[in-house]
């Protein structure tokens, strides 16, 4: 029972030597003739990976739903800010009916899931026309849970002189 130590098989050589010493055969296969040191163990573990995967599948799906809902929240922030910006620009440049132009500009590019419950408020002081857009975050699975969260986007645009 001699082990040679090389850079590549240093630990492997020791493990083989310890196994040979334990089973007393000197062959490393526990005397069973097959190359498998644990006969029957492979047959008992058959299908174990499939069972573990099936057990983890609900958790994987739940994590994907939560991540998708986080993406919807981020997209709602982006939509609210953009809608408020467009509404403020349209309202500041309108000669007549600034409030209607602001509302139409803010609602123009909103997808249906967000436009249904959108709230647009337009107006402004002397030199700045402001728009505020409130959007409700849609839920991916409506019956599962309801966030009931509103995202607010605010923007302002300097009034254009109408000469």
C-alpha positions in Angstrom: 0.0 0.0 0.0 2.1 2.7 -1.3 0.8 6.1 -2.4 2.6 8.3 -4.7 2.0 12.0 -4.4 1.8 14.2 -7.4 0.4 17.7 -7.8 -2.6 16.3 -9.6 -3.5 13.3 -7.5 -2.3 14.1 -4.0 -5.6 13.9 -2.2 -7.1 11.3 -4.5 -4.1 9.0 -3.8 -4.6 9.3 0.0 -8.3 8.7 -0.3 -7.8 5.5 -2.3 -5.2 4.3 0.2 -7.5 4.9 3.1 -10.3 3.0 1.4 -8.0 0.1 0.5 -6.9 -0.1 4.1 -10.5 -0.1 5.4 -11.9 -2.9 3.2 -8.7 -5.0 3.3 -8.8 -6.0 -0.3 -6.3 -3.6 -1.7 -8.5 -3.1 -4.8 -10.6 -0.1 -3.7 -13.9 -1.7 -4.6 -14.8 -3.3 -1.2 -14.4 -6.8 -2.7 -17.6 -6.8 -4.7 -16.1 -7.2 -8.2 -18.0 -4.2 -9.7 -16.3 -0.9 -9.9 -19.0 0.5 -7.6 -17.9 0.8 -3.9 -21.5 1.1 -2.7 -23.6 -1.6 -4.5 -27.3 -0.9 -4.6 -27.0 2.7 -3.4 -27.4 4.0 -6.9 -30.5 2.0 -7.4 -32.1 3.3 -4.2 -31.4 6.9 -5.2 -33.0 6.6 -8.6 -35.5 9.4 -9.2 -34.3 11.5 -6.2 -33.5 14.5 -8.3 -36.9 14.5 -9.9 -38.6 14.4 -6.5 -36.4 17.3 -5.2 -37.2 19.3 -8.3 -40.9 18.7 -7.9 -40.7 19.8 -4.3 -38.9 23.0 -5.2 -41.1 23.9 -8.2 -43.7 25.9 -6.1 -41.0 28.0 -4.5 -39.4 28.7 -7.9 -42.7 29.8 -9.3 -43.4 32.0 -6.3 -40.0 33.6 -6.6 -40.7 34.3 -10.3 -44.1 35.9 -9.5 -42.5 38.1 -6.8 -39.7 39.2 -9.2 -42.2 39.9 -12.0 -44.3 42.0 -9.6 -41.2 44.0 -8.7 -40.6 44.6 -12.4 -44.2 45.9 -12.7 -43.6 48.3 -9.8 -40.4 49.6 -11.5 -42.2 50.0 -14.8 -45.0 51.9 -13.1 -42.5 54.4 -11.7 -41.2 54.9 -15.3 -44.6 55.3 -16.8 -45.8 57.8 -14.1 -42.7 60.0 -14.6 -43.0 59.9 -18.3 -46.7 60.6 -18.4 -46.3 63.6 -16.0 -43.5 65.0 -18.1 -45.4 64.7 -21.4 -48.5 66.2 -19.8 -46.6 69.2 -18.4 -45.0 69.9 -21.8 -48.3 69.7 -23.6 -50.0 71.9 -21.1 -47.3 74.5 -21.0 -47.4 74.9 -24.8 -51.2 74.9 -25.3 -52.7 78.2 -26.3 -56.3 77.3 -25.2 -57.4 74.4 -23.0 -54.1 73.7 -21.3 -55.7 71.3 -18.8 -57.3 69.2 -21.5 -54.0 69.2 -23.5 -52.1 68.2 -20.4 -54.6 65.3 -19.6 -54.6 64.1 -23.2 -50.8 64.1 -23.3 -50.4 62.3 -20.1 -52.9 59.6 -21.0 -51.7 59.1 -24.6 -49.0 56.5 -24.1 -50.2 54.7 -21.0 -51.0 51.0 -21.5 -54.6 49.9 -20.7 -53.7 48.2 -17.4 -52.4 51.5 -16.1 -54.7 54.0 -17.9 -57.9 52.5 -16.4 -57.2 53.8 -12.9 -54.9 56.8 -13.7 -55.4 60.1 -12.0 -54.0 63.2 -13.8 -54.0 66.6 -12.2 -52.8 69.6 -14.2 -52.3 73.3 -13.3 -49.6 75.7 -12.4 -48.4 78.9 -11.0 -47.2 82.0 -12.9 -44.1 80.6 -14.7 -44.3 76.8 -14.4 -47.0 74.4 -15.6 -47.1 71.3 -13.4 -48.6 67.9 -13.9 -49.1 65.1 -11.4 -50.0 61.6 -12.5 -51.0 58.8 -10.0 -50.9 55.2 -11.3 -52.0 52.1 -9.5 -49.6 49.2 -9.8 -51.3 46.3 -11.6 -51.2 42.9 -10.0 -50.0 39.9 -12.0 -52.3 37.4 -10.3 -55.4 39.5 -9.2 -57.0 36.8 -6.9 -53.7 36.0 -5.1 -53.0 39.3 -3.5 -53.6 43.0 -4.0 -50.8 45.6 -3.5 -53.1 48.6 -3.5 -50.1 50.8 -4.2 -50.1 54.1 -6.1 -47.0 55.6 -7.7 -47.0 59.3 -8.2 -45.1 61.1 -10.9 -44.6 64.9 -10.9 -43.2 67.1 -13.6 -43.1 70.8 -14.5 -42.4 72.7 -17.6 -41.9 76.5 -18.1 -44.8 78.2 -19.7 -44.3 79.2 -23.3 -45.0 82.8 -24.3 -48.0 83.0 -26.7 -47.3 86.1 -28.9 
